[in-house]
């Protein structure tokens, strides 16, 4: 079963953020705890870790703004 990669809720006021960089390409293998992408709000940049091990499938695009909870990929 695939693990969804979603834009996280960071702080009380952030409702959307920019996906700044994927650390792995689509199809790469990741381990739980690896930093897989970074997001940026108007106040900070944050590295997000993988919640599972497997093959990453990216659907979100770098430079795009997403709402908290948006699906940007999966780990299969």
C-alpha positions as CSV (number, residue, x, y, z in Angstrom):
1,X,0.0,0.0,0.0
2,X,1.4,3.4,-1.0
3,X,2.1,6.1,1.6
4,X,0.8,9.5,0.6
5,X,3.2,12.5,0.5
6,X,1.2,15.6,1.4
7,X,2.0,19.2,2.2
8,X,2.2,19.4,6.0
9,X,0.7,21.8,8.4
10,X,3.5,23.9,9.7
11,X,2.5,26.4,12.4
12,X,-0.9,28.0,13.0
13,X,-1.1,30.6,10.2
14,X,0.5,28.8,7.2
15,X,-2.3,27.7,4.8
16,X,-0.2,27.3,1.7
17,X,3.5,26.9,0.8
18,X,5.9,26.5,-2.1
19,X,7.4,23.2,-2.9
20,X,11.0,24.4,-3.4
21,X,13.0,21.2,-4.1
22,X,12.6,17.4,-4.4
23,X,15.8,15.7,-3.0
24,X,15.0,12.5,-4.9
25,X,13.9,12.0,-8.5
26,X,10.7,10.1,-9.4
27,X,11.5,6.4,-9.2
28,X,14.3,6.7,-6.7
29,X,14.4,4.5,-3.5
30,X,14.1,6.3,-0.2
31,X,14.5,5.2,3.4
32,X,12.2,6.3,6.3
33,X,13.7,9.4,7.8
34,X,15.4,10.6,4.6
35,X,14.8,14.3,3.7
36,X,12.7,14.0,0.5
37,X,11.6,17.6,-0.2
38,X,11.7,21.2,1.1
39,X,8.9,23.6,1.4
40,X,8.9,27.3,2.0
41,X,6.4,29.7,3.6
42,X,6.7,33.5,3.8
43,X,8.5,33.0,7.1
44,X,10.7,29.9,6.8
45,X,12.0,26.9,4.8
46,X,11.5,23.4,6.2
47,X,12.9,20.0,5.2
48,X,10.3,17.1,5.2
49,X,11.3,13.5,5.9
50,X,9.9,10.3,4.4
51,X,7.4,8.5,6.6
52,X,8.1,5.2,4.9
53,X,10.7,3.4,2.9
54,X,10.2,2.5,-0.8
55,X,10.1,4.0,-4.3
56,X,9.1,7.7,-4.5
57,X,6.6,8.8,-7.1
58,X,6.5,12.6,-7.4
59,X,3.5,14.4,-8.7
60,X,4.1,17.9,-7.2
61,X,6.2,20.3,-9.2
62,X,9.1,22.4,-7.8
63,X,8.2,26.1,-7.6
64,X,4.5,25.5,-7.4
65,X,2.3,26.8,-4.4
66,X,0.2,24.1,-2.7
67,X,-2.4,24.2,0.1
68,X,-1.8,22.4,3.3
69,X,-2.9,18.8,2.8
70,X,-2.4,18.7,-1.0
71,X,-1.1,15.4,-2.3
72,X,2.3,15.8,-4.0
73,X,3.4,12.2,-4.4
74,X,3.5,8.7,-2.9
75,X,6.0,6.2,-1.6
76,X,5.3,2.7,-2.9
